[in-house]
Amino acid sequence: MDELAIIKTVTAFLGSLGFGMVFNMRPRHLFLAAAGGMFGWIIFYNLEASTGDIFSATLCASFFSVLYGELLARIRHCPANLYVIITLIPLIPGGSLYYMMSNAVQKHWAVSRIYGSELIMYALGLAVGICLMSALLDFLYQLFRRVKKLSDSRK
């Protein structure tokens, strides 16, 4: 990893940590959630660097973040939103939104359109990743409960 990637990774961890503190997350949950944000950022950064596709990189990183959050919530017996929200924080496209709006205010429509399309790819990747992984996990959880219920009834 180059120096810039290390700085971005540490910043992703610290950003997730800071948002966890803002949300008054308990210290025993805080560092695991911040680590999830860092790992999600690493996945996004490596995929985006290798493929150049923002949508698929954001999709895979949001898959990981939701899976990580849900699994930790089950293991640690706490609400999944705590982990999922904090792990998704580094993936929010703040830079693209800022530059799109800045160029729109300055009436640089072509540049604003470029950043706007980039912003849409980020947002779609996040939304689709969150929805698909949440639906898949919910389906698997329901399936697990049905199988357990059937096996308990046969005893």
C-alpha positions as CSV (number, residue, x, y, z in Angstrom):
1,M,0.0,0.0,0.0
2,D,1.2,3.4,-0.8
3,E,1.4,6.3,1.6
4,L,-1.9,7.9,0.4
5,A,-3.8,4.6,0.9
6,I,-2.5,4.3,4.4
7,I,-3.5,7.8,5.3
8,K,-7.0,7.2,3.8
9,T,-7.3,3.9,5.7
10,V,-6.4,5.6,9.0
11,T,-8.8,8.4,8.3
12,A,-11.6,6.0,7.6
13,F,-11.0,4.3,10.9
14,L,-10.9,7.7,12.7
15,G,-14.0,9.0,10.9
16,S,-15.9,5.9,11.9
17,L,-14.6,6.2,15.4
18,G,-15.7,9.8,15.6
19,F,-19.2,9.1,14.3
20,G,-19.5,6.3,16.8
21,M,-18.6,8.8,19.6
22,V,-21.2,11.3,18.2
23,F,-23.8,8.5,18.4
24,N,-22.8,7.7,22.0
25,M,-21.8,4.2,21.1
26,R,-20.4,2.2,24.1
27,P,-16.7,1.8,24.1
28,R,-16.9,-2.0,23.9
29,H,-18.7,-1.6,20.5
30,L,-16.9,1.4,19.3
31,F,-13.6,0.0,18.1
32,L,-15.1,-3.0,16.4
33,A,-17.5,-0.7,14.5
34,A,-14.6,1.6,13.5
35,A,-12.6,-1.4,12.4
36,G,-15.5,-2.4,10.2
37,G,-15.5,1.1,8.6
38,M,-11.8,0.8,7.9
39,F,-12.2,-2.7,6.4
40,G,-15.1,-1.5,4.2
41,W,-13.0,1.4,3.0
42,I,-10.1,-1.0,2.2
43,I,-12.4,-3.1,0.1
44,F,-13.7,-0.1,-1.7
45,Y,-10.3,1.4,-2.3
46,N,-8.7,-1.7,-3.6
47,L,-11.7,-2.6,-5.9
48,E,-12.0,0.9,-7.2
49,A,-8.2,1.1,-7.9
50,S,-8.2,-2.2,-9.7
51,T,-11.4,-2.0,-11.7
52,G,-12.0,1.8,-11.9
53,D,-15.7,1.1,-11.4
54,I,-17.2,3.1,-8.6
55,F,-20.6,1.3,-8.6
56,S,-19.2,-2.2,-8.2
57,A,-16.6,-1.1,-5.6
58,T,-19.2,0.6,-3.5
59,L,-21.6,-2.3,-3.9
60,C,-19.1,-4.8,-2.6
61,A,-18.0,-2.6,0.2
62,S,-21.6,-2.0,1.3
63,F,-22.2,-5.8,1.1
64,F,-19.3,-6.3,3.5
65,S,-20.4,-3.5,5.8
66,V,-23.9,-4.8,6.2
67,L,-22.7,-8.4,6.6
68,Y,-20.1,-7.3,9.2
69,G,-22.6,-5.2,11.1
70,E,-25.3,-7.8,11.2
71,L,-22.9,-10.6,12.3
72,L,-21.3,-8.5,15.0
73,A,-24.8,-7.4,16.2
74,R,-25.8,-11.1,16.5
75,I,-22.5,-12.0,18.3
76,R,-22.5,-9.0,20.6
77,H,-26.3,-9.0,21.2
78,C,-27.0,-5.4,20.3
79,P,-28.9,-3.6,17.5
80,A,-27.4,-4.0,14.1
81,N,-28.0,-0.4,13.2
82,L,-25.2,0.6,15.6
83,Y,-22.6,-1.4,13.6
84,V,-24.0,-1.0,10.1
85,I,-24.3,2.8,10.2
86,I,-20.8,3.3,11.6
87,T,-19.2,0.9,9.1
88,L,-20.9,2.7,6.2
89,I,-19.7,6.2,7.2
90,P,-16.4,6.1,5.2
91,L,-18.3,5.1,2.0
92,I,-20.5,8.2,2.0
93,P,-19.6,10.3,-1.1
94,G,-19.1,13.7,0.5
95,G,-16.4,14.9,-1.9
96,S,-18.5,14.2,-5.0
97,L,-21.5,16.0,-3.5
98,Y,-19.4,19.0,-2.5
99,Y,-17.7,19.4,-5.9
100,M,-21.0,18.8,-7.8
101,M,-22.7,21.5,-5.8
102,S,-19.7,23.9,-5.9
103,N,-19.5,23.7,-9.7
104,A,-23.3,24.0,-10.0
105,V,-23.3,27.2,-8.0
106,Q,-20.4,28.5,-10.2
107,K,-22.4,27.5,-13.2
108,H,-19.8,25.0,-14.5
109,W,-22.5,22.7,-15.7
110,A,-20.3,20.1,-17.5
111,V,-18.0,19.6,-14.5
112,S,-21.1,19.5,-12.2
113,R,-22.7,16.8,-14.4
114,I,-19.5,14.7,-14.1
115,Y,-19.5,14.8,-10.3
116,G,-23.2,14.3,-10.3
117,S,-23.0,11.1,-12.2
118,E,-20.2,10.0,-10.0
119,L,-22.4,10.8,-7.0
120,I,-25.2,8.7,-8.4
121,M,-23.0,5.7,-8.9
122,Y,-21.8,6.0,-5.2
123,A,-25.4,6.3,-4.0
124,L,-26.8,3.5,-6.1
125,G,-23.9,1.2,-5.1
126,L,-24.6,1.9,-1.4
127,A,-28.4,1.6,-1.7
128,V,-28.4,-1.6,-3.8
129,G,-25.7,-3.2,-1.6
130,I,-27.5,-2.4,1.6
131,C,-30.9,-3.6,0.2
132,L,-29.6,-6.8,-1.3
133,M,-27.5,-7.8,1.6
134,S,-30.2,-7.0,4.1
135,A,-32.8,-8.9,2.1
136,L,-30.4,-11.9,1.7
137,L,-29.6,-11.9,5.5
138,D,-33.3,-11.6,6.3
139,F,-34.1,-14.5,4.0
140,L,-31.4,-16.7,5.5
141,Y,-32.5,-15.8,9.0
142,Q,-36.1,-16.7,8.3
143,L,-35.0,-20.0,6.6
144,F,-32.8,-20.8,9.7
145,R,-35.8,-20.2,12.0
146,R,-38.1,-22.4,9.9
147,V,-35.5,-25.2,9.8
148,K,-35.0,-25.0,13.5
149,K,-38.8,-24.9,14.1
150,L,-39.2,-28.1,12.0
151,S,-36.4,-29.9,13.7
152,D,-37.8,-29.0,17.2
153,S,-41.2,-30.2,16.2
154,R,-39.8,-33.6,15.1
155,K,-38.2,-34.3,18.5
